Amino acid sequence: MGSLRSWPEGPEPLGAVGHAMRVCRDPSIPCHRVVHQDGSTTASFDAIERHTQQRLLEAEGVLFSSDHKVIMSQFQWRPEIS
């Protein structure tokens, strides 16, 4: 889980990422790892069952706060951009 807003390309890819997450049905693509900036999950995964994205992330060891948000201070991806 990282911040696309910090990429050198700017915020333009955000719309494409959101669309890709909504339409992706390929289980080999880990799109469940993309969460909102505040750590909240996306409703796209809850179409079948509530908290689906949270359960997938918890299965990978990601911890959530009591309000169902990823603890970003521990799990946010911070790539080194050169």
C-alpha positions as CSV (number, residue, x, y, z in Angstrom):
1,M,0.0,0.0,0.0
2,G,1.6,3.2,-1.2
3,S,0.7,6.6,-2.3
4,L,0.2,7.2,-6.0
5,R,0.0,10.9,-5.4
6,S,3.7,11.0,-4.6
7,W,4.8,9.5,-7.9
8,P,6.6,11.8,-10.2
9,E,3.9,11.4,-12.9
10,G,1.4,13.2,-10.5
11,P,-2.2,12.2,-9.7
12,E,-3.3,11.4,-13.3
13,P,-2.9,7.6,-12.9
14,L,-5.4,7.5,-10.0
15,G,-8.4,7.3,-12.3
16,A,-6.9,4.4,-14.3
17,V,-6.0,2.6,-11.1
18,G,-9.5,2.9,-9.7
19,H,-11.0,1.7,-13.0
20,A,-8.6,-1.3,-13.1
21,M,-9.5,-2.3,-9.6
22,R,-13.2,-2.2,-10.3
23,V,-13.0,-4.4,-13.5
24,C,-10.1,-6.7,-12.5
25,R,-11.3,-10.3,-12.1
26,D,-7.9,-12.0,-12.5
27,P,-7.0,-13.5,-9.1
28,S,-3.3,-13.4,-9.9
29,I,-3.3,-9.6,-9.9
30,P,-3.0,-8.4,-6.2
31,C,-5.3,-5.4,-6.7
32,H,-6.7,-5.9,-3.2
33,R,-3.5,-4.3,-2.0
34,V,-4.6,-0.9,-3.2
35,V,-6.4,1.1,-0.5
36,H,-7.4,4.7,-0.1
37,Q,-4.9,7.2,1.3
38,D,-6.5,7.0,4.7
39,G,-6.2,3.2,4.8
40,S,-9.9,2.6,4.1
41,T,-10.8,-0.2,1.8
42,T,-12.8,0.2,-1.4
43,A,-16.4,-0.9,-1.9
44,S,-15.5,-2.7,-5.2
45,F,-14.5,-5.7,-3.2
46,D,-17.7,-5.7,-1.1
47,A,-20.0,-6.5,-3.9
48,I,-20.3,-10.1,-2.8
49,E,-19.5,-10.0,0.9
50,R,-18.7,-7.1,3.3
51,H,-15.1,-6.6,4.3
52,T,-13.8,-8.9,1.5
53,Q,-10.7,-6.7,0.9
54,Q,-10.0,-6.5,4.6
55,R,-10.1,-10.2,4.9
56,L,-7.7,-10.7,2.0
57,L,-5.2,-8.2,3.5
58,E,-5.5,-9.7,7.0
59,A,-4.7,-13.1,5.4
60,E,-1.4,-11.5,4.3
61,G,-0.7,-10.2,7.8
62,V,-1.9,-6.6,7.3
63,L,-3.3,-5.1,10.5
64,F,-6.5,-2.9,10.7
65,S,-7.7,-0.4,13.3
66,S,-11.0,-0.7,15.0
67,D,-12.6,1.5,12.3
68,H,-11.6,-1.0,9.6
69,K,-8.7,1.0,8.2
70,V,-5.2,-0.3,7.4
71,I,-2.7,0.9,9.9
72,M,-0.8,2.9,7.3
73,S,2.1,3.8,9.6
74,Q,3.1,0.2,9.6
75,F,2.0,-1.0,6.2
76,Q,2.2,1.8,3.7
77,W,4.7,1.1,0.9
78,R,7.2,3.9,0.4
79,P,9.3,3.3,-2.7
80,E,12.6,5.0,-3.3
81,I,12.0,7.2,-6.3
82,S,15.2,8.4,-8.1
